[in-house]
Amino acid sequence: MSAITDPITALPAAIALKNLSFAYTTEPLLQIPDWQVPLGARIFLRGASGSGKSTLLNLLCGLLLPSSGDLMVLGQNLTRMSGHARDRFRARHMGVVFQQFNLIPWLSVRDNVRLAVYFAGGRKELEQRLSELAAQLNLASALLEQKAGTLSIGQQQRVAVMRALINRPEILLVDEPTSALDQDNRDAFIQLLLQTVTACGATLLFVSHDQTLAPHFSLHMQLAELNRAGRAG
Amino acid sequence: MFWRVAWRSLCERKVSVLLTMGALTLSILVLVGIEHLRQSARSGFARTVSGVDLIVGARTGDINLLLYAVFRLGDASNNIQWRSYQEIATSPDVAWTIPLSLGDSHKGYKVLGTTQDYFAHYRFGRNQPLTFTTGGPFTEMLEVVLGAEVARRLGYQLGDHLELSHGTGSTSFVHHDEHHFKVAGILAPTGTPVDQTLHIDLVGMEAIHADGHEHDAAHLQPQSITAFMVGLKSRVKVFQWQRQVNQYVGEPLHAILPGVTLIQLWSTLSIMENTLRVISTLVLIASLFGMAAMLLTSLRERRPEIALMRTLGASPIFIALLLQMEVLLMVAGSALLASGLLFLVVTLGQSFWMSHLGLQVSLNLFSTRSGAALLLIFASAAAVGLIPAWNAYRMSSAPTSL
């Protein structure tokens, strides 16, 4: 049957969807018969706006539950977890970077990062990891004490990456992080993101509508090809 | 981290938080302040008169007699004949009597005509006798003993001369200029209406009212008095005595037991008391709802924040608790502010209440009752805080609403 439940498979896939469907109303928005993302992969998932991108990301991080089907992340079935366990799981194993509003503007950069550590229930080596990531992402240490709301968009997005990676998550979900950046900043940001992710060894799922970003990634996918919802036949 | 986030979040919305806290502070101040004043009034009330077995006046209501004889409030409808007083006062069961003659005033303070027995037998608080700051009881017809407040407010000293007029108003139309009274003594403060009274000899009282200028004590025998206080040799006979006085054949008289009537009077006031309580409770509830409304409105603009915290792994419970903690922080801050303000008001207003209401307000704010009031405030704040907390919980359980 499926590779997910096959005991012979040594390593579970980072993400594995089986017969997953999701509907806000009676009309399903997502129907994905089979999709697997191997551990350590770096995938560019292209999807037009309104195609169910954000819904898919909400499902992957356990904020939404599928209407039916299995949703496995790192070998664990999210649909069988309690809400609290899913929140914990998300905090520990997943980092998320959005298009905008990644940081709580009235907390300092350091507190924003500490909040992520707090929810993951960790504390160890925070300072060391923080300065390590800050160096990798070209963030001056003086910046850490500033209120997040005072940073430039480019700085905020880099802090968001730092915050997403602080708990050494296995999976990093990134949703249109560059749409508010200009061309130069955008390429620099993506380079920096890929370098940092490589250093961490995390699985990266990069979701965007912008095909011009695709060359940065080795694996490309179209959400429209995965999703059977709304297709005739 | 939880505290830090709650605190920072409040700091972020400083203006609306401060306004909400202002409303809360005032309503807590009103609630706890009224409770405190009420207790002070109650204990002050009960200590106004003590050690007196009966108060006798012309036939009237119990409370009316107590009001004019003890609190110097209102006027007696009728006087008692001197003859009747003499007859009762000389009865073998009677240990002492204090005649009271009211009706005149000096600069808004009541003038009481009495005898030296007043200073010997009148008791207040826990059976405390009257004491003098300076001087002593009047010994001559045209001498006066001042209550502590009268002396302080009007600035009279021992040996000063003052002019007493007929009538009770602050400005009297009928002046008897010839009668200058000399201050013979000033009483120590008691926290009772005694402080606002000028005490003169019954004979001196007659002198003010005498038509001619016969200042011969022998000719100034009082014809009537307003009321008198009675101390019996044996308290066992007090009810029997009350009945006897009420059935007195010479004229219609009325006797009350001051302790019993004080309780009656206080229970009459309890409607007032409860009304104040209800109003202050409603004011508090209104400001708690105001706070809930403020937080509910803020929830809308905090949606992205809440969504973000959820993505970071915050559970809906965490979000709800965060809102609840903000409520409790605001209420705690307001309660602290209100306590500080109340302490200030009580400390600064002490002499004002003493002089205007004869109310001795205790400085000890932390009685069990005000503690209970504060607890109740916290409990109701937590209950009201459930409204925004529950909304935040529901909002964060369904990411589509974020």
Interface residues (C-beta under 8 A of the other chain):
Chain A: Y24 N58 C61 L63 L64 G83 H84 D87 R88 R90 A91 R92 V96 F98 F101 N102 L103 I104 W106 L107 D111 R114 L115 A116 Y118 F119 A120 R163
Chain B: M1 F2 R4 V5 R8 S9 C11 E12 P304 E305 A307 L308 M309 R310 T311 L312 G313 A314 S315 P316 I317 F318 S397 P399 T400
